[in-house]
Amino acid sequence: MAIEIGRKYAIGIAREATAGTAVDPAVWIPASSIAFNPQADYIPDGNSFGSIHGSRGAQIARKWGEAPVTGIARANSIAYLIYAGLGSIGNATLVETGVYSHTASVPNTNTHQSFTLTLDNATAEEQMAYCLLSRLELSASVEDYLQFSADFTGKAPSTDTGNSPSFSLWTIEEPYKSRKITIKTADAKTGLDAAGAIDIQSIHIEINKNLEQVWKLGSNEFSSNHNTMFQVSGDMDIVYDATTYRDLFTSGTNKAIRLSVEGETLIGATAYNSLQIDIANVTFEEWTRNIDLDGIVRQTIGFTAHYDTTATEMIAAIVTNATSTNYNGVT
């Protein structure tokens, strides 16, 4: 038996070649919190047996696993989370010597890419196969790094052995800092490149995939795991010094939003690690003003994303880093 603190735990991720067939980790994700828990629905036998006692036993009707993970968004491992969040990622494309871009998109299917999560610790190594990401949140504020929160649902954890966690060099897993984040809005996605940055204090983007599992007689484990309705929402906190965002709320005006962040260390001749997320079409459906008598008045504006028929997408992302291999497994 091993007694250890949570910092000694490590979580890894890899795409599955066959959904539900566990694979060894492709990368270990630096994390600030990890959970890796079996879940079960018990059904009691509550029939009457001539006794006042409530039940004579219970059985497991369904079992599965859940793994929420949080941490700082980093140059390499964030690609796996973006891949899991959107559902598809393209082949690595050469940007310049030693630098590659990876474009993620949302395939119009209910069978997005599955992953295996692996938990390493001294007490018991475990794997959770057939994981889909149910929710991915990216958030940033002026006093913090770009943070992620990812919730996975998969098969019930099983015992694993032989793992040796190793973490990439700082330059490969460079953490993304808030001072390098840029937020833009434009009337359409095509206008985002030319748009100027807006001044905000924080942003939060949330992807929900509304997972649903298929269960069948003869087993208490699901037979397949599916994403259903795809949703994106978020909010921004901004100093209130103009009515611009209030007017967007009251007018129902549609906008495109871009979050981009860049590293601080060159990984090529001119290129840095970077992440760019484009939301092609949003409406600003919530607006509140915080009137603090002794502080600067601020506003929070919430947005909901919609499928854009011109851009033929709701959300897309580009991860640029030094990884030359394809995250999607194509060789």
Secondary structure, DSSP 8 states (H G I E B T S, - for coil): -----GGG-EEEEEE-SSTT-----SEEE--SEE--EEEEEEEE-----SSSSS-S-EEEEEEEEEEEEEEE-BTTHHHHHHHHHHSEE---EEEETTEEEEEEE--SSS----EEEEEE-SS-EEEEEEEEEEEEEEEEETTSB-EEEEEEEES--EEE---------TTTT-B-BGGGEEEEEESSGGGTTT--B---SEEEEEEE---EEE--TT-SB-SEEE--S-EEEEEEEEE-SSSHHHHHHHHT-EEEEEEEEEEEEESSSS-EEEEEEEEEEEEEEEEEEE--TTS--EEEEEEEE--BTTTTBSEEEEEEES--S-TT---
